[in-house]
Amino acid sequence: MPKRYWYIIITYIAAQLSGIIGYPLLFAVGLSESDAIALWSTISFTIATILILYFLRTEMKSPEHREERASIGGIVGWSIAGVFLALVAQGLAAYIETTFLGIPMGSENTMNIMEIARESPLFILLPVVFAPITEEIIFRKIIFGSIYKRTNFIVAVLISALAFGAFHFDFLHMLVYFSMGIVFAFLYVKTRSIITPIVAHMAMNTFVVVTQLSVDEEQIRRMQEQLETIFIGGFL
């Protein structure tokens, strides 16, 4: 694996762990817990995203890379189709979880994120912008892409999708994250462009944010009880 990929992985992990120091510091200077988390997450992931894109600058500009990927129209079309594929995959995964595995509906990961977002709207940038960019580059371009070149789609998607789910620390709904990993990997292979899963990922997370913010917790609970076969899972 190229050195630049290791730099990207280290940058991503550093951004994830930086809150251990950053959150308490901002909280100590008078910010509320939610504001401290929102502000530090925005700062750390803005820096991380800039650095990650910087490390990829040469690769993304190479003539060989541009020739391999799909046309702009193809990328746009598959990005839109990807949102619907993701919705179907999430729905099926959630149905299996609730019906056959007895796992209750509702993602604790999502609820925690939305609780912070309601109190500090700045935090919305994390799931809508920064997470899709950094996660797709890490889990699809680097992890999936590197394994795919040496093995095949099944092996690569199994490892990358499991890693994708594990990094969200919502193991109860691992199947939902795994299903998203399959969809996003398919989009990446189909268009040979990381832009496609990034856009689909952004659209999915935006849909989740809008859905969650437009209803209160009691309404969400009632919807979950009434629509057992439909589930908007954790942030991906």
ChimeraX commands (.cxc) that place a marker at each C-alpha (Angstrom):
marker #1 position 0.00,0.00,0.00 radius 0.5
marker #1 position 1.44,3.43,-0.95 radius 0.5
marker #1 position 2.80,5.63,1.84 radius 0.5
marker #1 position 0.19,8.29,1.13 radius 0.5
marker #1 position -2.53,5.80,2.08 radius 0.5
marker #1 position -0.89,5.21,5.44 radius 0.5
marker #1 position -0.71,8.97,5.95 radius 0.5
marker #1 position -4.43,9.19,5.24 radius 0.5
marker #1 position -5.28,6.38,7.68 radius 0.5
marker #1 position -3.14,7.96,10.40 radius 0.5
marker #1 position -4.77,11.35,9.79 radius 0.5
marker #1 position -8.25,9.83,10.06 radius 0.5
marker #1 position -7.45,7.96,13.27 radius 0.5
marker #1 position -5.83,11.08,14.74 radius 0.5
marker #1 position -8.98,13.10,14.02 radius 0.5
marker #1 position -11.10,10.42,15.68 radius 0.5
marker #1 position -8.93,10.32,18.79 radius 0.5
marker #1 position -8.26,14.05,19.04 radius 0.5
marker #1 position -11.53,14.57,20.88 radius 0.5
marker #1 position -10.05,12.88,23.93 radius 0.5
marker #1 position -8.05,16.08,24.45 radius 0.5
marker #1 position -10.13,18.58,22.49 radius 0.5
marker #1 position -13.55,18.09,24.05 radius 0.5
marker #1 position -12.42,18.57,27.67 radius 0.5
marker #1 position -10.38,21.66,26.73 radius 0.5
marker #1 position -13.34,23.41,25.10 radius 0.5
marker #1 position -15.63,22.30,27.89 radius 0.5
marker #1 position -13.18,23.74,30.42 radius 0.5
marker #1 position -13.26,27.20,28.81 radius 0.5
marker #1 position -17.02,27.46,29.24 radius 0.5
marker #1 position -18.65,25.72,26.26 radius 0.5
marker #1 position -21.48,23.30,26.84 radius 0.5
marker #1 position -20.74,19.63,26.24 radius 0.5
marker #1 position -22.65,19.60,22.94 radius 0.5
marker #1 position -21.02,22.82,21.70 radius 0.5
marker #1 position -17.59,21.54,22.66 radius 0.5
marker #1 position -18.12,18.29,20.75 radius 0.5
marker #1 position -19.59,20.09,17.73 radius 0.5
marker #1 position -16.85,22.73,17.51 radius 0.5
marker #1 position -13.93,20.37,18.05 radius 0.5
marker #1 position -15.33,17.79,15.62 radius 0.5
marker #1 position -15.77,20.46,12.95 radius 0.5
marker #1 position -12.25,21.82,13.44 radius 0.5
marker #1 position -10.51,18.44,13.60 radius 0.5
marker #1 position -12.35,16.93,10.63 radius 0.5
marker #1 position -11.98,20.06,8.51 radius 0.5
marker #1 position -8.22,19.78,8.98 radius 0.5
marker #1 position -8.28,16.01,8.45 radius 0.5
marker #1 position -10.34,16.28,5.25 radius 0.5
marker #1 position -8.01,18.93,3.81 radius 0.5
marker #1 position -4.96,16.81,4.62 radius 0.5
marker #1 position -6.53,13.65,3.17 radius 0.5
marker #1 position -7.39,15.40,-0.08 radius 0.5
marker #1 position -3.90,16.88,-0.15 radius 0.5
marker #1 position -2.33,13.43,0.12 radius 0.5
marker #1 position -4.48,12.27,-2.80 radius 0.5
marker #1 position -3.88,15.30,-5.01 radius 0.5
marker #1 position -1.35,13.67,-7.37 radius 0.5
marker #1 position -3.35,10.48,-7.78 radius 0.5
marker #1 position -6.65,12.28,-8.45 radius 0.5
marker #1 position -5.06,14.50,-11.13 radius 0.5
marker #1 position -3.27,11.73,-13.01 radius 0.5
marker #1 position -4.40,11.23,-16.65 radius 0.5
marker #1 position -4.67,7.46,-16.07 radius 0.5
marker #1 position -7.09,7.99,-13.19 radius 0.5
marker #1 position -9.31,10.32,-15.25 radius 0.5
marker #1 position -9.41,7.92,-18.20 radius 0.5
marker #1 position -10.51,4.96,-16.07 radius 0.5
marker #1 position -13.46,6.55,-14.31 radius 0.5
marker #1 position -16.98,6.90,-15.71 radius 0.5
marker #1 position -18.25,10.04,-17.40 radius 0.5
marker #1 position -19.75,12.87,-15.37 radius 0.5
marker #1 position -23.20,11.74,-16.46 radius 0.5
marker #1 position -22.48,8.21,-15.34 radius 0.5
marker #1 position -21.21,9.38,-11.96 radius 0.5
marker #1 position -24.29,11.57,-11.42 radius 0.5
marker #1 position -26.66,8.81,-12.52 radius 0.5
marker #1 position -25.12,6.16,-10.31 radius 0.5
marker #1 position -24.91,8.57,-7.38 radius 0.5
marker #1 position -28.67,9.06,-7.58 radius 0.5
marker #1 position -29.30,5.36,-8.10 radius 0.5
marker #1 position -26.98,4.65,-5.20 radius 0.5
marker #1 position -29.26,6.48,-2.77 radius 0.5
marker #1 position -32.17,4.21,-3.70 radius 0.5
marker #1 position -29.96,1.12,-3.56 radius 0.5
marker #1 position -28.78,2.19,-0.11 radius 0.5
marker #1 position -32.35,2.70,1.09 radius 0.5
marker #1 position -33.35,-0.77,-0.11 radius 0.5
marker #1 position -30.25,-2.37,1.41 radius 0.5
marker #1 position -30.83,-0.64,4.74 radius 0.5
marker #1 position -34.48,-1.65,4.76 radius 0.5
marker #1 position -33.69,-5.29,4.05 radius 0.5
marker #1 position -30.90,-5.38,6.63 radius 0.5
marker #1 position -33.15,-3.78,9.27 radius 0.5
marker #1 position -35.96,-6.21,8.45 radius 0.5
marker #1 position -33.62,-9.17,8.96 radius 0.5
marker #1 position -32.35,-7.67,12.23 radius 0.5
marker #1 position -35.79,-7.09,13.71 radius 0.5
marker #1 position -37.64,-10.13,12.30 radius 0.5
marker #1 position -35.07,-12.89,12.45 radius 0.5
marker #1 position -32.47,-11.69,14.93 radius 0.5
marker #1 position -34.77,-9.96,17.40 radius 0.5
marker #1 position -32.71,-6.77,17.44 radius 0.5
marker #1 position -34.77,-3.73,18.48 radius 0.5
marker #1 position -35.18,-0.84,16.09 radius 0.5
marker #1 position -33.34,2.42,16.54 radius 0.5
marker #1 position -29.61,3.08,16.38 radius 0.5
marker #1 position -28.00,4.41,19.55 radius 0.5
marker #1 position -25.26,5.86,17.36 radius 0.5
marker #1 position -27.79,7.86,15.35 radius 0.5
marker #1 position -29.70,9.00,18.41 radius 0.5
marker #1 position -26.54,10.27,20.10 radius 0.5
marker #1 position -25.49,12.16,16.99 radius 0.5
marker #1 position -28.90,13.74,16.54 radius 0.5
marker #1 position -29.08,14.73,20.19 radius 0.5
marker #1 position -25.87,16.71,19.77 radius 0.5
marker #1 position -27.04,18.13,16.41 radius 0.5
marker #1 position -30.29,19.41,17.94 radius 0.5
marker #1 position -28.36,21.32,20.58 radius 0.5
marker #1 position -25.47,22.37,18.33 radius 0.5
marker #1 position -26.45,22.51,14.61 radius 0.5
marker #1 position -22.81,22.98,13.61 radius 0.5
marker #1 position -22.36,19.27,14.33 radius 0.5
marker #1 position -24.54,18.42,11.32 radius 0.5
marker #1 position -21.47,19.07,9.13 radius 0.5
marker #1 position -19.88,15.92,10.50 radius 0.5
marker #1 position -22.38,13.31,9.18 radius 0.5
marker #1 position -23.41,15.30,6.10 radius 0.5
marker #1 position -20.01,16.46,4.80 radius 0.5
marker #1 position -16.93,15.20,6.61 radius 0.5
marker #1 position -17.93,11.59,7.37 radius 0.5
marker #1 position -18.89,10.71,3.76 radius 0.5
marker #1 position -15.65,12.15,2.34 radius 0.5
marker #1 position -13.23,10.67,4.86 radius 0.5
marker #1 position -15.00,7.32,5.28 radius 0.5
marker #1 position -15.36,6.63,1.56 radius 0.5
marker #1 position -11.72,7.42,0.95 radius 0.5
marker #1 position -10.63,5.22,3.86 radius 0.5
marker #1 position -12.99,2.27,3.56 radius 0.5
marker #1 position -13.71,2.17,-0.17 radius 0.5
marker #1 position -10.73,3.69,-1.96 radius 0.5
marker #1 position -7.97,2.53,0.36 radius 0.5
marker #1 position -9.15,-0.61,2.19 radius 0.5
marker #1 position -11.56,-2.03,-0.40 radius 0.5
marker #1 position -9.52,-0.82,-3.38 radius 0.5
marker #1 position -6.23,-2.24,-2.12 radius 0.5
marker #1 position -7.74,-5.66,-1.34 radius 0.5
marker #1 position -9.80,-5.72,-4.56 radius 0.5
marker #1 position -6.65,-5.34,-6.68 radius 0.5
marker #1 position -5.15,-8.44,-5.08 radius 0.5
marker #1 position -8.21,-10.65,-4.63 radius 0.5
marker #1 position -11.81,-10.19,-5.79 radius 0.5
marker #1 position -14.95,-8.21,-5.01 radius 0.5
marker #1 position -16.34,-10.65,-2.43 radius 0.5
marker #1 position -13.19,-10.80,-0.30 radius 0.5
marker #1 position -12.60,-7.05,-0.57 radius 0.5
marker #1 position -16.18,-6.10,0.31 radius 0.5
marker #1 position -16.34,-8.53,3.24 radius 0.5
marker #1 position -13.25,-7.06,4.88 radius 0.5
marker #1 position -13.93,-3.40,4.07 radius 0.5
marker #1 position -17.63,-3.51,4.99 radius 0.5
marker #1 position -16.88,-5.22,8.30 radius 0.5
marker #1 position -14.24,-2.59,9.05 radius 0.5
marker #1 position -16.71,0.12,8.05 radius 0.5
marker #1 position -19.30,-1.20,10.49 radius 0.5
marker #1 position -16.82,-1.78,13.30 radius 0.5
marker #1 position -15.57,1.81,13.16 radius 0.5
marker #1 position -19.07,3.05,13.96 radius 0.5
marker #1 position -19.07,1.10,17.24 radius 0.5
marker #1 position -22.73,0.17,16.78 radius 0.5
marker #1 position -22.26,-3.59,16.70 radius 0.5
marker #1 position -25.91,-4.33,17.38 radius 0.5
marker #1 position -26.77,-2.96,13.92 radius 0.5
marker #1 position -23.67,-4.28,12.19 radius 0.5
marker #1 position -25.75,-5.78,9.38 radius 0.5
marker #1 position -27.12,-2.35,8.40 radius 0.5
marker #1 position -23.63,-0.86,8.13 radius 0.5
marker #1 position -22.39,-3.94,6.31 radius 0.5
marker #1 position -25.16,-3.62,3.72 radius 0.5
marker #1 position -24.17,0.00,3.13 radius 0.5
marker #1 position -20.57,-1.04,2.68 radius 0.5
marker #1 position -21.63,-3.42,-0.08 radius 0.5
marker #1 position -23.65,-0.75,-1.90 radius 0.5
marker #1 position -20.92,1.88,-1.72 radius 0.5
marker #1 position -18.26,-0.60,-2.85 radius 0.5
marker #1 position -20.45,-1.55,-5.82 radius 0.5
marker #1 position -20.80,2.12,-6.78 radius 0.5
marker #1 position -17.05,2.59,-6.56 radius 0.5
marker #1 position -16.33,-0.40,-8.79 radius 0.5
marker #1 position -19.12,0.45,-11.24 radius 0.5
marker #1 position -17.94,4.01,-11.92 radius 0.5
marker #1 position -14.28,3.69,-10.94 radius 0.5
marker #1 position -14.67,6.98,-9.12 radius 0.5
marker #1 position -14.69,7.56,-5.37 radius 0.5
marker #1 position -16.88,10.61,-6.01 radius 0.5
marker #1 position -19.89,8.35,-6.64 radius 0.5
marker #1 position -20.06,6.66,-3.22 radius 0.5
marker #1 position -19.16,9.96,-1.55 radius 0.5
marker #1 position -22.15,11.72,-3.13 radius 0.5
marker #1 position -24.50,8.79,-2.40 radius 0.5
marker #1 position -23.21,8.66,1.18 radius 0.5
marker #1 position -23.76,12.41,1.61 radius 0.5
marker #1 position -27.29,12.14,0.25 radius 0.5
marker #1 position -28.12,9.20,2.54 radius 0.5
marker #1 position -26.84,10.96,5.65 radius 0.5
marker #1 position -28.60,14.18,4.69 radius 0.5
marker #1 position -31.83,12.23,4.33 radius 0.5
marker #1 position -31.34,10.73,7.79 radius 0.5
marker #1 position -30.59,14.15,9.32 radius 0.5
marker #1 position -33.64,15.80,7.75 radius 0.5
marker #1 position -35.86,12.88,8.75 radius 0.5
marker #1 position -34.63,12.80,12.32 radius 0.5
marker #1 position -34.76,16.58,12.83 radius 0.5
marker #1 position -38.24,16.94,11.35 radius 0.5
marker #1 position -39.88,14.75,14.00 radius 0.5
marker #1 position -39.54,14.54,17.76 radius 0.5
marker #1 position -38.47,11.44,19.69 radius 0.5
marker #1 position -42.05,10.38,20.47 radius 0.5
marker #1 position -43.00,10.55,16.79 radius 0.5
marker #1 position -39.93,8.51,15.90 radius 0.5
marker #1 position -40.90,5.86,18.46 radius 0.5
marker #1 position -44.43,5.63,17.03 radius 0.5
marker #1 position -43.12,5.40,13.49 radius 0.5
marker #1 position -40.78,2.59,14.48 radius 0.5
marker #1 position -43.62,0.67,16.07 radius 0.5
marker #1 position -45.92,1.12,13.06 radius 0.5
marker #1 position -43.37,0.54,10.31 radius 0.5
marker #1 position -41.36,-2.44,11.46 radius 0.5
marker #1 position -40.08,-3.21,8.00 radius 0.5
marker #1 position -38.72,0.29,7.36 radius 0.5
marker #1 position -35.67,1.51,9.22 radius 0.5
marker #1 position -33.30,4.40,8.79 radius 0.5
marker #1 position -30.16,3.01,10.35 radius 0.5
marker #1 position -27.06,4.60,11.82 radius 0.5
marker #1 position -24.94,7.24,10.13 radius 0.5
marker #1 position -22.71,5.56,7.60 radius 0.5
marker link #1:1,2 radius 0.2
marker link #1:2,3 radius 0.2
marker link #1:3,4 radius 0.2
marker link #1:4,5 radius 0.2
marker link #1:5,6 radius 0.2
marker link #1:6,7 radius 0.2
marker link #1:7,8 radius 0.2
marker link #1:8,9 radius 0.2
marker link #1:9,10 radius 0.2
marker link #1:10,11 radius 0.2
marker link #1:11,12 radius 0.2
marker link #1:12,13 radius 0.2
marker link #1:13,14 radius 0.2
marker link #1:14,15 radius 0.2
marker link #1:15,16 radius 0.2
marker link #1:16,17 radius 0.2
marker link #1:17,18 radius 0.2
marker link #1:18,19 radius 0.2
marker link #1:19,20 radius 0.2
marker link #1:20,21 radius 0.2
marker link #1:21,22 radius 0.2
marker link #1:22,23 radius 0.2
marker link #1:23,24 radius 0.2
marker link #1:24,25 radius 0.2
marker link #1:25,26 radius 0.2
marker link #1:26,27 radius 0.2
marker link #1:27,28 radius 0.2
marker link #1:28,29 radius 0.2
marker link #1:29,30 radius 0.2
marker link #1:30,31 radius 0.2
marker link #1:31,32 radius 0.2
marker link #1:32,33 radius 0.2
marker link #1:33,34 radius 0.2
marker link #1:34,35 radius 0.2
marker link #1:35,36 radius 0.2
marker link #1:36,37 radius 0.2
marker link #1:37,38 radius 0.2
marker link #1:38,39 radius 0.2
marker link #1:39,40 radius 0.2
marker link #1:40,41 radius 0.2
marker link #1:41,42 radius 0.2
marker link #1:42,43 radius 0.2
marker link #1:43,44 radius 0.2
marker link #1:44,45 radius 0.2
marker link #1:45,46 radius 0.2
marker link #1:46,47 radius 0.2
marker link #1:47,48 radius 0.2
marker link #1:48,49 radius 0.2
marker link #1:49,50 radius 0.2
marker link #1:50,51 radius 0.2
marker link #1:51,52 radius 0.2
marker link #1:52,53 radius 0.2
marker link #1:53,54 radius 0.2
marker link #1:54,55 radius 0.2
marker link #1:55,56 radius 0.2
marker link #1:56,57 radius 0.2
marker link #1:57,58 radius 0.2
marker link #1:58,59 radius 0.2
marker link #1:59,60 radius 0.2
marker link #1:60,61 radius 0.2
marker link #1:61,62 radius 0.2
marker link #1:62,63 radius 0.2
marker link #1:63,64 radius 0.2
marker link #1:64,65 radius 0.2
marker link #1:65,66 radius 0.2
marker link #1:66,67 radius 0.2
marker link #1:67,68 radius 0.2
marker link #1:68,69 radius 0.2
marker link #1:69,70 radius 0.2
marker link #1:70,71 radius 0.2
marker link #1:71,72 radius 0.2
marker link #1:72,73 radius 0.2
marker link #1:73,74 radius 0.2
marker link #1:74,75 radius 0.2
marker link #1:75,76 radius 0.2
marker link #1:76,77 radius 0.2
marker link #1:77,78 radius 0.2
marker link #1:78,79 radius 0.2
marker link #1:79,80 radius 0.2
marker link #1:80,81 radius 0.2
marker link #1:81,82 radius 0.2
marker link #1:82,83 radius 0.2
marker link #1:83,84 radius 0.2
marker link #1:84,85 radius 0.2
marker link #1:85,86 radius 0.2
marker link #1:86,87 radius 0.2
marker link #1:87,88 radius 0.2
marker link #1:88,89 radius 0.2
marker link #1:89,90 radius 0.2
marker link #1:90,91 radius 0.2
marker link #1:91,92 radius 0.2
marker link #1:92,93 radius 0.2
marker link #1:93,94 radius 0.2
marker link #1:94,95 radius 0.2
marker link #1:95,96 radius 0.2
marker link #1:96,97 radius 0.2
marker link #1:97,98 radius 0.2
marker link #1:98,99 radius 0.2
marker link #1:99,100 radius 0.2
marker link #1:100,101 radius 0.2
marker link #1:101,102 radius 0.2
marker link #1:102,103 radius 0.2
marker link #1:103,104 radius 0.2
marker link #1:104,105 radius 0.2
marker link #1:105,106 radius 0.2
marker link #1:106,107 radius 0.2
marker link #1:107,108 radius 0.2
marker link #1:108,109 radius 0.2
marker link #1:109,110 radius 0.2
marker link #1:110,111 radius 0.2
marker link #1:111,112 radius 0.2
marker link #1:112,113 radius 0.2
marker link #1:113,114 radius 0.2
marker link #1:114,115 radius 0.2
marker link #1:115,116 radius 0.2
marker link #1:116,117 radius 0.2
marker link #1:117,118 radius 0.2
marker link #1:118,119 radius 0.2
marker link #1:119,120 radius 0.2
marker link #1:120,121 radius 0.2
marker link #1:121,122 radius 0.2
marker link #1:122,123 radius 0.2
marker link #1:123,124 radius 0.2
marker link #1:124,125 radius 0.2
marker link #1:125,126 radius 0.2
marker link #1:126,127 radius 0.2
marker link #1:127,128 radius 0.2
marker link #1:128,129 radius 0.2
marker link #1:129,130 radius 0.2
marker link #1:130,131 radius 0.2
marker link #1:131,132 radius 0.2
marker link #1:132,133 radius 0.2
marker link #1:133,134 radius 0.2
marker link #1:134,135 radius 0.2
marker link #1:135,136 radius 0.2
marker link #1:136,137 radius 0.2
marker link #1:137,138 radius 0.2
marker link #1:138,139 radius 0.2
marker link #1:139,140 radius 0.2
marker link #1:140,141 radius 0.2
marker link #1:141,142 radius 0.2
marker link #1:142,143 radius 0.2
marker link #1:143,144 radius 0.2
marker link #1:144,145 radius 0.2
marker link #1:145,146 radius 0.2
marker link #1:146,147 radius 0.2
marker link #1:147,148 radius 0.2
marker link #1:148,149 radius 0.2
marker link #1:149,150 radius 0.2
marker link #1:150,151 radius 0.2
marker link #1:151,152 radius 0.2
marker link #1:152,153 radius 0.2
marker link #1:153,154 radius 0.2
marker link #1:154,155 radius 0.2
marker link #1:155,156 radius 0.2
marker link #1:156,157 radius 0.2
marker link #1:157,158 radius 0.2
marker link #1:158,159 radius 0.2
marker link #1:159,160 radius 0.2
marker link #1:160,161 radius 0.2
marker link #1:161,162 radius 0.2
marker link #1:162,163 radius 0.2
marker link #1:163,164 radius 0.2
marker link #1:164,165 radius 0.2
marker link #1:165,166 radius 0.2
marker link #1:166,167 radius 0.2
marker link #1:167,168 radius 0.2
marker link #1:168,169 radius 0.2
marker link #1:169,170 radius 0.2
marker link #1:170,171 radius 0.2
marker link #1:171,172 radius 0.2
marker link #1:172,173 radius 0.2
marker link #1:173,174 radius 0.2
marker link #1:174,175 radius 0.2
marker link #1:175,176 radius 0.2
marker link #1:176,177 radius 0.2
marker link #1:177,178 radius 0.2
marker link #1:178,179 radius 0.2
marker link #1:179,180 radius 0.2
marker link #1:180,181 radius 0.2
marker link #1:181,182 radius 0.2
marker link #1:182,183 radius 0.2
marker link #1:183,184 radius 0.2
marker link #1:184,185 radius 0.2
marker link #1:185,186 radius 0.2
marker link #1:186,187 radius 0.2
marker link #1:187,188 radius 0.2
marker link #1:188,189 radius 0.2
marker link #1:189,190 radius 0.2
marker link #1:190,191 radius 0.2
marker link #1:191,192 radius 0.2
marker link #1:192,193 radius 0.2
marker link #1:193,194 radius 0.2
marker link #1:194,195 radius 0.2
marker link #1:195,196 radius 0.2
marker link #1:196,197 radius 0.2
marker link #1:197,198 radius 0.2
marker link #1:198,199 radius 0.2
marker link #1:199,200 radius 0.2
marker link #1:200,201 radius 0.2
marker link #1:201,202 radius 0.2
marker link #1:202,203 radius 0.2
marker link #1:203,204 radius 0.2
marker link #1:204,205 radius 0.2
marker link #1:205,206 radius 0.2
marker link #1:206,207 radius 0.2
marker link #1:207,208 radius 0.2
marker link #1:208,209 radius 0.2
marker link #1:209,210 radius 0.2
marker link #1:210,211 radius 0.2
marker link #1:211,212 radius 0.2
marker link #1:212,213 radius 0.2
marker link #1:213,214 radius 0.2
marker link #1:214,215 radius 0.2
marker link #1:215,216 radius 0.2
marker link #1:216,217 radius 0.2
marker link #1:217,218 radius 0.2
marker link #1:218,219 radius 0.2
marker link #1:219,220 radius 0.2
marker link #1:220,221 radius 0.2
marker link #1:221,222 radius 0.2
marker link #1:222,223 radius 0.2
marker link #1:223,224 radius 0.2
marker link #1:224,225 radius 0.2
marker link #1:225,226 radius 0.2
marker link #1:226,227 radius 0.2
marker link #1:227,228 radius 0.2
marker link #1:228,229 radius 0.2
marker link #1:229,230 radius 0.2
marker link #1:230,231 radius 0.2
marker link #1:231,232 radius 0.2
marker link #1:232,233 radius 0.2
marker link #1:233,234 radius 0.2
marker link #1:234,235 radius 0.2
marker link #1:235,236 radius 0.2
view
